[in-house]
Amino acid sequence: MKRKLLTVLMSVGFLVLITTLYAFKLKTNEEESYQPQTKWKNLKVLPQNISKDSLDYLMDGYTSALSVKCNYCHAPQKDNPTKLDFASDDKIEKEIARGMIKMTNDLNKIYFQPHFPDPKPAQVQVVNCVMCHRGAPNPEKYLAKMSTMYKTYDPERDNRKEKILKEMGKQ
């Protein structure tokens, strides 16, 4: 009986010792994974204080909305073509993307943010890339059909506005 009790107490003591040593190890996983804020080299539209996680999230959203990979906008490094040079402005697609980011930010700020209830959020995301791109790098084919989509006649559709405008001679 004493031998069993001694074995149990030693086992419990050993577990407590191991747990204590593990709790006080010099580097925890959190410390190993922490990386200080990156100093971005060439952000012209996105904020300089954006976190790496937020930037990665945005870039993943762009690649999904356009069904492209990172090399669609980012040029390869000069010394190692297997890696991308994210700061480089060698590809025109990157400048086009900056213009598109400005456009969607302006649309959201001018047309949607004022209509949000107070307190208004700092940034509103109603208009985004996928609304036009729909998984295509160049939505020209989809957008070229827009005029045919809106002027179709459907007798079941509520078209009172068109009728009134036609009667007023404005259409």
N, C-alpha and C positions, 0 to 999 in steps of 0.2 A: 504494500500500500504506500509506504514512504517512497519507494523507488518510482512509482507511477506519479505521485504528487511532485517529486523532484523533477521528473522528466517534463511534466506539464509546465511547471514554473520556469524551467530552463528554456523551453520552447517559446513561452510567452515573453520572457526576457530577451531572447534572441530576436524575436519579431520587433519588439520595442526598440532595441538597439539598431536594427537595420532601418526601421522607419525613421528614427531620429537622425541617423547618418544621412539618409537620402534627403531629408527635409533641409539639412544644412549644407548640402553640397555647394561648391563655389559658384557654378554657373547653372542657372535654371534654363529650361527651354525658352521661356519668355525673353530672357536676356540674350540668348543665342539668336533668336529670330528677330529681335529689334534691330531696325536699321534707321539711322537718322534720315531726316528729310533730304531727298535728292535735290541738288542744285541743277535745275533744268537749263540746258544750253540754248534752246531755240524755240521757246514757246512764245508765240506772237499773239494768239487769240485766247488761249486757255490761261487761267491765272497761274502765276509763278509759284504760288503756295499750294498748288494742288498736290494731294498725296499720291504716292505711287499706286496705291490700290484704286483710287478714284480715276486716275489717268488710265490704268489698265481696263477698268470697267467701261469708260467712255470708248476706248479704242476697240474693245470687244463688241460694243454696240454698233460702232461704225462698220466693222468687218461683217457683222451679221446683217445689218440693214442693206449693205451693198453686195453681199455674198463674195467678198474678196478676202485676200490674206494681207498681212502687214506690208509685203513687198509691193502692193499696188500703189501705195503712196510713199513708202520709204525706200530710198536707194541703198544698194549694197555698199559696204565699207570698201574704200580704195585698196587697203592693204590685205583685207580678208573678205573676198566676195561671198563667202558662205554666211556672213553676219551682216545685219542691217545697221546703217548709220542713221539713227533716228533724228539727229540734229541737222542732217544735210537737207538742203533745199534743191537738190538736183532734179527732182521730178515735179512736173507741172501739176500732177494730181494732188500733191500736198498743198499747193497754193489754192487750187480749186476747193479742196476740203476746207481750208481756212475761210474762204468766202462763203461756203455753205454753212459753216458753223456760225459765222456772223449773221447770215441771213435768218437762220432759225432762231437765234437768240433775239434778234430785232423783232421778228414776227411775234414771238412769245411775249416780249417786253411791251411792245406797242399795242398789240391787239388782244392779248389775253390777261396779262398781269393786272391791268387796271380794273378788270371785272371780278377779280378774286376778292373775297371779303377781307376786311381788316382783322388782324394784322396781316398784311400782304407778305407772301413769301419772298425771299431775296431773289429766287429764280423760279420760273415757271416752265414746265416742259409739256406743252400741248402739241406743238409742231415739232416733229423730229424727222430724221433722215428717212426712215422706213415709209413714211407717209407718201413720198413720191417715188423713192427708189424701188421699194417692194422687192428687194432681193436682186436688183440689177445695178451694175456699176454705172450705167448710163440709162436713165429712165426715158430717153427720147422716144422709143417705140411706144411705150405705154402712154406718155403724155401727148404724142401726136394724135392719138385716137380720142382725146378728151372732147374735141368739138363735136364729134359724131355721137358721143355718149349723151350730151346734154340736150341736143336738139331733136331727139327722137320723139315721135308722136305715139302716145299710148292713150286711147280713149278712156281707160280705167283710171288714169292718173288725174290727180287734182291739178288742173291747169288754169284755174281762175285768173291768176296773175297775168299769164300770157294773153288770155282773152281780153282782159281789161286794157292791157297795154296796146293790143292790136286795135281795139275800138278807139283808143285815144290817138292812134296813129303814130305811136312811138316805137313800134317794133317792125 
